[in-house]
């Protein structure tokens, strides 16, 4: 069990957990784990190696050995590296997200990434964003958030996020893809998407990111995680 305080933020795609995790980590001065990026990187590495999305052994080997690095540019924006190539934009496409959802259902891939994710727990603390952070990776975390929003709200948020980044996407197609991903994530045999028994459920529908952030920080203060 980790002695480093960990705040987990789990939830479905488009719930806003990535943005929330970055803001909370910055506010607390803690490290950040974007676990979804790890699965996207494994899917991207597999595609570049010509692996099919059913090649569990190949993807598991990549999950264990691929050179992955996170950094920030001069403006403080996250940079994500795969084998010394900056791939931050490439892994944020819906194709990468679809691939990540598929490889995340592979037990051997999840096992290979478990230790890598737990190594992110370093002082003074960690904010971990994902699907099973509170249920599997950091079950002893003193504060676990399960963030959600209505399907329509999540689709609209994801649509705006991708359009703002210059991607050509369809809201109708995106809604269908999110529904399929939700079903796959919630029904996979290993580490299905669900709230931890002791998670704080937070529905962000109709709330601003500032309101959601304040709610999480209030919970962190109540758990004596704020200095």
Beta strands, then each sheet from edge to edge (+ up, - down):
strand 1: 6-10
strand 2: 31-34
strand 3: 68-72
strand 4: 78-82
strand 5: 85-86
strand 6: 126-130
strand 7: 143-148
strand 8: 200-203
sheet 1: 2+ 6+ 1+ 7+ 8+
sheet 2: 3+ 4- 5+
end
